[in-house]
Amino acid sequence: MSLFIDTTQGAGIAAGTGIRPFLPPLLVGALARADAGIDFEGTDYSFLEKPGFLVVVLGLAVVSYLASRSPAADAPDGGRSSLERGLLFVAVVLGALMCAGSVEHGGGAGWIGLLIGAGAAALGWFASAAFFSGARRRLKGSGASSSITLYADAASLAVAGLSVLFGPLALLFLAGLAYLLVSSRRKDDQKYAGLRILK
């Protein structure tokens, strides 16, 4: 039972990391240092709660924030910018590590956690990117569009934090993210089909 809870906990943390890559690892690392619902000590991933690692993650968060404020961060023709691609890579790596640490603490194999975490982080990234990019398009020109990042930060912390408190909740979060991703793809397909008909 413990392994199941720790695995779902790790998957939920990874999903939150996929939504926004830096705040969930900082939150979980701080909780692990206090042994509050999660602990990486005694695993190959104990560095995840060490001050040095947390400082590096915080530094990356600052660099990412500054880079996102640069005009060069905007991708031409609505494509993915190099910053976004870099953040996706970081999110998948951090999500995989977090999940592996949780799984190994529950007595499972760390490499299984790496695979589960990478998949959950990728799901969180693509589902949230589709949802929030749509929200930005709808709110473009209004003052509310600038708060989208805050909503994403809050969502990532909520998913990761609640998964630490009760691991099986992560299954609901993952199902919700999968639904968001599928529904957004379906809407895109319908939009492109409409454009082809107009042509």
Buried (B, 14 or more C-beta within 10 A) or exposed (E): EEBEBBBBBBBBBBBBBBBBBBBBBBBBBEBBBEEEBBBBEEBEBBBBBBEEBBEEBBEBBEEBEEBBEEEEBEEEEEEEBEBBEBBBEBBBBBBBBBBBBBBBBBEBEBEBBBBBBBBBBBBBBBBBBBBBEBBBEEBEEEEEBEEBBEBBBBBBBBBBBBBBEEBEBBEBBBEEBEEBBEEBEEEEEEEEEEEEEEE
